[in-house]
Amino acid sequence: MPKYQNDEDYDIHALLEVIFLKWGYDFRGYSKASLTRRIFYFLQEERIDRIPDLQYRIVRDKSLFSRFIKDVTVNVTEMFRDPVFYQSVKENIVPQLKTYPHIKIWHAGCATGEEVYSLAILLEQEGLLERSTIYATDINRSVLDRAKKGIYSDSYLQQYETNFENAGLKGHLSDYFEKGYDHVIVDSALRKNIVFTEHDLVIDHVFGEMQLIFCRNVLIYFTRGLQSKVIDLFSESLDFGGCLCLGIKETLDFYEHKGKFKTLDPNNKIYQRTR
Ligand SMILES: C[S@@+](CC[C@H](N)C(=O)[O-])C[C@H]1O[C@@H](n2cnc3c(N)ncnc32)[C@H](O)[C@@H]1O
């Protein structure tokens, strides 16, 4: 009985093995459907005909591999994405954060930073930003570079302003930006407690004793096996009483050690580590 259903399956498996051996990045636990689509998109972009040709070239060409990382990861994000989630953070997490003298927060898979600045604004409004350190990480260096700069096209501003209002925050989102010609720049006061750095959830280690971890819209790209491994990592990285926020489409329900967590908000997928 052949191990692979077809040649495409075999080619993708071989490509991911070779990438792991050569570059140490491990995409073998990513969900197949989405990853396959992204690989075919990458072949088109690079005008490479076949996966075995990509396999040959990617081990010999570091810049091709860097572009591969950039293109196979999905970096879609927005400010105050799922606004009701931020209302829930205010209700369920902020009162507890107020009891800590210093707060450590990890945004895993932060993409271009919109989510990180959204939380920073919420913390600022609650008088918590000064005593917070926010670690914002991603596997993709190019999105982190954009996140660090905090410069965004103003074409999304109207949408973000609506999200901001629906999240129940005070004032206007534009109060937190400097306006450029066709872009906005996030206020430097918001940026000063944020550390942007590369971290790969699949191969890198525990991140520190966190009071809050955001990892929204990242685990959906992983198989259940890899999701479990990453949730183990979060569980080890969280202080007792610390909170884990997953995206609306994600869940801890399948997780073998879910007894370690109490559900604070089942709709917005906010969990608290209790043991
Ligand atoms: C769809 S974005 C989510 C952005 C943001 N959290 C949000 O919900 O709007 C997913 C991000 O996860 C990152 N990512 C994918 N695999 C990763 C890994 N192994 N380690 C760290 N980040 C990863 C991608 O580069 C991408 O920026």
The ligand as an SDF file (V2000), in Angstrom:
LIG
                    3D

 27 29  0  0  0  0  0  0  0  0999 V2000
   -3.5530   35.3800   10.0190 C   0  0  0  0  0  0  0  0  0  0  0  0
   -2.1790   36.0580   10.8680 S   0  0  0  0  0  0  0  0  0  0  0  0
   -2.8940   36.4630   12.4410 C   0  0  0  0  0  0  0  0  0  0  0  0
   -2.5440   37.8670   12.8680 C   0  0  0  0  0  0  0  0  0  0  0  0
   -3.2280   38.3280   14.1610 C   0  0  0  0  0  0  0  0  0  0  0  0
   -2.9120   37.4650   15.2570 N   0  0  0  0  0  0  0  0  0  0  0  0
   -4.7040   38.4660   13.9780 C   0  0  0  0  0  0  0  0  0  0  0  0
   -5.4650   37.6310   14.4990 O   0  0  0  0  0  0  0  0  0  0  0  0
   -5.1520   39.3930   13.3040 O   0  0  0  0  0  0  0  0  0  0  0  0
   -1.2210   34.5860   11.2490 C   0  0  0  0  0  0  0  0  0  0  0  0
    0.2330   34.8980   11.6010 C   0  0  0  0  0  0  0  0  0  0  0  0
    0.8280   33.7200   12.1760 O   0  0  0  0  0  0  0  0  0  0  0  0
    2.1780   33.6680   11.7410 C   0  0  0  0  0  0  0  0  0  0  0  0
    2.7180   32.3090   11.8870 N   0  0  0  0  0  0  0  0  0  0  0  0
    2.4860   31.2310   11.0960 C   0  0  0  0  0  0  0  0  0  0  0  0
    3.2130   30.1840   11.5180 N   0  0  0  0  0  0  0  0  0  0  0  0
    3.8960   30.5960   12.6090 C   0  0  0  0  0  0  0  0  0  0  0  0
    4.8260   29.9720   13.4810 C   0  0  0  0  0  0  0  0  0  0  0  0
    5.2000   28.7040   13.3000 N   0  0  0  0  0  0  0  0  0  0  0  0
    5.3460   30.6980   14.5010 N   0  0  0  0  0  0  0  0  0  0  0  0
    4.9900   32.0000   14.6740 C   0  0  0  0  0  0  0  0  0  0  0  0
    4.1210   32.6540   13.8730 N   0  0  0  0  0  0  0  0  0  0  0  0
    3.5860   31.9580   12.8500 C   0  0  0  0  0  0  0  0  0  0  0  0
    2.1210   34.1460   10.3020 C   0  0  0  0  0  0  0  0  0  0  0  0
    3.3780   34.5860    9.8160 O   0  0  0  0  0  0  0  0  0  0  0  0
    1.0630   35.2530   10.3860 C   0  0  0  0  0  0  0  0  0  0  0  0
    1.6610   36.5150   10.5330 O   0  0  0  0  0  0  0  0  0  0  0  0
  1  2  1  0
  2  3  1  0
  2 10  1  0
  3  4  1  0
  4  5  1  0
  5  6  1  0
  5  7  1  0
  7  8  2  0
  7  9  1  0
 10 11  1  0
 11 12  1  0
 11 26  1  0
 12 13  1  0
 13 14  1  0
 13 24  1  0
 14 15  1  0
 14 23  1  0
 15 16  2  0
 16 17  1  0
 17 18  1  0
 17 23  2  0
 18 19  1  0
 18 20  2  0
 20 21  1  0
 21 22  2  0
 22 23  1  0
 24 25  1  0
 24 26  1  0
 26 27  1  0
M  CHG  2   2   1   9  -1
M  END
$$$$
